[in-house]
């Protein structure tokens, strides 16, 4: 495979505690990006100093400061910062684009391993590894559907990213993106391979106010995306077994119900929601999805899986 050209955009705000690990993860990659553009979204904790020091040592690291909005804004704020970076990207010749968080850690062969999956599957539009939260000496998986790329570090083929119109500037942007990709004929995956494990340095959804606030936001995002009521009940039930146990799942359901009662706007059109509901009903074994993406002739065979896991 010809060495892939990729760019990474990372929106950050007050990530000084976690940035050294993600910087080390990036500079140790066996395949370096054409450009890693980091958007400092109003940090006050030394984040900018860390970024400028890294950029001074590596010419492919670029740092841009975004005017401070005054508060952390997850969801739409993250995507807004991502596009602030995309508009300032110097590199225009690239095959893949990634949005990456500033509080993760991953192996030096992460990108090289991921690119093997892309090279073996021409229909693979977006992919990531699985994400884990370190709790003491144990790694606890933050469970993600196999067809959904994790928002903390999600790679897109440039063509797939352009086909879906990029990311929606709203909460649940990552879920909407992978459903749009499927509708446009692309496969998306989060891959269980130890070489692709992503370590999340704090619990997903806890970066703003509290984890319960994050779970309420999750429910609002599911309503905005158009999730079927039966599916949100299944999600809420499933997530009661994760931290914060029980109340986290109830908060997701509460956020969804509150949004419905307020008549919150919803994403997309009837065709999008029809496709989304069909996929969700298939997950509940109550129906069948509308899209059928061709299987790769070589991307999923056993010898290939053994090779890249070795």
N, C-alpha and C positions, 0 to 999 in steps of 0.2 A: 504494500500500500504506500502510495506517495505520502510523504509527511503532511498531515493535515494542517491547515492554517485556521487558527481559532482566536477569538477575542473574548475577554471576560470583563464584565461590568459589575462592580460591587458598590452598592449604596451602604454607607455606614453612618452611624451617629453614636458617639460615646462608646466605642468598642475597644478602648485602650487595654482592657483586661484580657481580651481574647485575640487581638490583632497579631501579636507576635507568632502565634501558632499558625494562623492562616497565611501569614507572609512566608513563614518557613515552608509550609506545604506547597505554596505556589512556586517559590524560587528553586525548590528541589525537584520539580517535575522533569521527567526525562524528555518530555516534549513541551517546550515552553510556548506560551502564547505569543502571537504577534504583538499583542498589546493587552495589558491589564489596566483598565481605567477604574480608579476608585473615586467615588463621589462622596466627599465629606459633607454630610447633611446637617451642619450646625453643631458639631461636636465641641465640648468644653472641657474634656478630660485628658487631653494629651494625645488623642487619636491622630490629629493632624501632624504632630511632630513625628510620630512613628511612621506615618505614611511618607512624609517628605524625606526622612532618612533612608527608607527603602528605595524610593524613587531616585535618590541621589546615587545609589549604588547600582541600580539596574535601569537601563534606558527604556526598557519596555514597560515599566511601571509609570503610569501617569496619574496625577492627582488633581482633582478639580474641586473647588469649594462652591457649594450651592448656598444661596442666601438662606439664613436661618429662619424657619417658620415659627420658631419658639418652642415647639413641642415635638416629641417623636410621633410619627404618623405611620403606623404599619398598614399594609394593604395598599391603598391608593398612594400613600406617601412614598412607599418603597418603589412603586412602579414609576411615579413621577420623577424620583431621583435617578432611576435606571434610564429613563429617556433623556434626562438632563445630561447623563453621561454619553448615551448613544449619539446625541446631537454633536458632541465634542470629540467623538472617536476619530483619531487620525488615520487609523488603518481602514482602508476600504476594500482590500483584497483579502477576503477570508471565507472559509467554508462553513464554519460553525460559530455560534454565538452562545455565550453562557451568562446567566445571572447567578451571582454567587454572594452569599452572606458573609459577614465579617466575624462570625463567631463559630466557625467550624474548623475541623482538622481532617486531613486525608493523606493517603500514602503517596510516595513520589512517583509511582507508576499508575496513579489513578487515571490520568488523561490517556496515557498509552493503552491501558486496558480497555477503557470505554471506547476508544476509537476502533478497536478490533471488532466490537459489536456493530458499530456503524458500517465498517467495511464489509462485513458479512451479510448485512441486511439492508438492501437498497430502500426498503419501505420504513426503516426506522427513522422517525423524524425527530424524536427527543428521547433522551435517556439520562439516567443517573444511577448511583448505587442506592443502597438502603441507608437509613440514618439511625444512629444509635446515641443514646444519652448515657454518659458515664455516671454511675451511681456507686460510689466507693470503688471497689475492685471489679464491679460487674458492669457489663454493657447491656443496657435495656433497649430493645428496638422500638423506635417510634413508628408503629405499624402504618404502612402505606400500601395501598392496592398496587399489585404488580404492574398495572397499566398506567400508573400515575408517576411521573417524575417528581422528585421531591423539590419543593420550592427553594430550599437552602442552597442547592447547587444544581441548576438544571441547564443541560446542554441542548441546543436545537441546531439541526441543520439549518443553514441560512435559508434555503428554499422553503422548508417547512415553516420557519418563523415568518417569512414573508407571506406564505399562503394563508396563514391564520390571521394576518393583520397585526402581528405582534401581541403584546400583553394588554389586557383591559386595565384601565386605571381605576380599579375598584378592588375591594376585598374579594378573596377567592379567585384572584387573577390566575394563579397557577392551575387550579382545577378547571377553569374555563378554557385555558390554553390547551390542556391535553384533550379535552372533549372536542374542541375545534379542530385539533390536529387529526383526530380519528375521522371526523366528518369530512375532512379534506383528503382522506386516503392515506394518512400516515399512522404508523404504529408508534406507541409511546411505552416506555418501560422504566421501572425501577428494578434494578438487577441484584439478585442475591449472589454476591461474589465477594469474598473477604477482601480482595484487592480493591473493591469499590466501596468499602465501608466508609461512611462519613460520620465523624464524631461531632455531635452537636453539643457545644459547651454549656448550653442552658436549655431548659425544657421548652419545647416548641410552643409558641404563643405566649410566652411569659415576659417578653422584652418590654412590654408597655403596660404599666400599672400592676397587673397581677395575672396569674394563670387563669383564674375564674373569668376575669375580664376578657382574656384571650379566647376562652371557650364560648362565651356569649357572642363574641365577634365572629367566631367560627360558625355558629348557628345563623347569624345574620347573613354571613357570606353564602351559606348553603341556600338560604331563601332567595337571595339576590340571584344566584346562579340558576335557580329554577328547580331545585331538587324536589322530587316527589315526596309527599307527606309520609308514605310508608317507608321510604328509604331513610328519611331523617330519623324516624323512630328506630330503625335498625342501627344507624350510625350512633345515636345517643346510647342505645343499649350496649353496643360494642365497646364504646369508649368509657363506660362506667368501670371497666376493668383496668383502666390506666390512671396514672396520677393526674389530678387529684381524684382518687377513687370515688365512684358513685356520683358525687356532686359535679364532677367535670362533664359527664354525659348529660346530666340534667340541665346543666348550663347551656350546652349546645342546643338542646331541645327548646329551652326557654328563649334563647336568642332567635331561633327560627319562628316560634309562635308569636313573640313580641313584634317581629318584623311583619308578619302576616297581618296582625291586628292593626298595625299602623299603616298598612297599605303601601309598604316600601316598594319602590320601583324594582323591576326585574330585568335581567340581562337578556339580550337577544330577542328572537322572534319565536313563533310557534314551532317552526321547523327545528330550531336548536333544541327547544325543550322536548319536542317529540323524540328526537334522537337521544337526548339525555335520559328521559324516562325509560325508553326501551333498554338502554344499557343498564340502568339501575334495576329494572325489573328482571333482567337476565341475571344480575348479581344475586337477586333474591330468589332466583329459580321460578319466576312467575312470568317469564316471557323470553324474548329473543331480541338481540340487538339488530339495528337496521343495517349497519355497515359491515362488510366483509372484506378485510384487507388481505391481499394475497400473502401466503406464507413464503418466507425466504427459502430458496433452495438449499442454502448452505449455512444460514445464520443460526439455526437452532438445532443442528445435528449434534449427536453425542460426542464425537471426536473433537469438534470445535469447543464444546463446553469443557471437556477434560483439559484441552490444551491451555485455555486461558485461565483455568483455575489452578494450574500447576506453577 
